[in-house]
Structures are given as C-alpha cells and as structure tokens.
Amino acid sequence: MASKYAFTQSLRELRFLLCQTSDHSAATRSFLTRTYPTMKKHNPHTPIMIREALNVQPVVYARYEFGKEKKVSLDGLDDKGIEQKVTELVQTAA
C-alpha cells in the first residue's frame, strides 16, 4: 500500500469533496478513514484537503505544478474503485 500512495513529484495538492452525511459519499468517507494516515505519512509535504458540503457528489481534484488540475468523480464507486482512481491521479503527471 505504501508504493500505491507514493505521489508523483509534480503533484502539489490532493483535494476531496464529499457530503458528510449522505449515502452517495459513504464509500469516499470509508476510503479516507482507511487511507488518509498512510497517504499523509508517505507524503508529509503534500496538502491533502477534505472539504465537506451538504449534498455534494464525491469528487477528487489533483492539482499539479503550473496550476494544471484534474477532476475525477467518485460517485457510484466502491472502496476499491475509489482507490484505483486516486492511485491513477497521484502517480501520473498532468
């Protein structure tokens, strides 16, 4: 799991948007509860932000150097699907 969350050097920020109470964000909340400590431990200088808002669909944004940004919807994905999408984002350059 450690190498899975070794962020690329060009990644500047990882930002999660989700609803704190709704069922459609439950898998994202579960994923973050399980993986946030590992991601932060292996990438202490990269900001990992979690933004919660009522009735927001779960989304993850990856901001890379030179202000480039990628957005991936996490709606309808299970824990493993979210893990795969986030791994793709953090290991590829913009």
N, C-alpha and C positions, 0 to 999 in steps of 0.2 A: 504494500500500500504506500510505502514511502516514496518509491520512484514514480508512482502514479500521480502524486501531487508535487513533484518537483517542477516548479513553474519555470517557464522559459524566461530568459534574461530580459526579453523585450516587454514582458507583462508588467504593467505599472499598477493595476488595481483590478480587483475582482469584486463585483457588486451584485448582491442577490436582492430581488424584490419579491415579497410574498405577503400573503394575508396571515395574520397571527391566529385566526380562529376558524377559517373556512376549511372544508374538506378537500377542495381542489389544491390547497397548499400543504396538505398533511405530509405528503411524501417529501417535499422540499424541506419542511421543518425537521423531519426524521433524518434526512440526509445531513443537514447542517449540524444537528445534535451529535451525530456519529462522527463526522469527518472534520469539523472545524478545528478541534485541537490538533489533529495531525497536520492539516494544511498550514496552520499558523506556526507550528513547531518547526516545520521544514522550510518555511518562507517567512521568517520573522520581520523582514523589512518591507514586505508587500502588503498593502492595506487590503483586508478582506472585510467588506462592509455588508451589513444585513439591514435592509430597510423594510419595515413592516407598514402596511397600509390596509385599511379595511376593503375587502372585496377586490383586491388586486390579483390578477393572474400571475402565477410564479414565473419569473424571468431571471436570467443571469446575464450580466454585462461583463465583458472583459475589455479593459482599456489598455492599449499598448503604447509604445513610445510614438512620438509625433502626433499624439491625440487620436489615433485610429481606435475605433471601438467596434466590437462585435456583440450582437444580442442574440440569445437563444431562448426560446420559450420552453419552459419546463412543465407546462400544463399537460396533464394526462399521462405523464411518465411515472414509472415506479422508481424505487430507490436505485436500482441498477441502471436504469435508463438515464437518470439524472447524473449518476456517477460517470457514465460514458460521455455524456455531453460536456460536463465540466472538465473531464480529463482532456478531451479534444481541445477545448478552449485554452487551457493553461499550458499545454505542451506545444501549440502551434503559434507561430508568429503571425502578425496581422497581414 
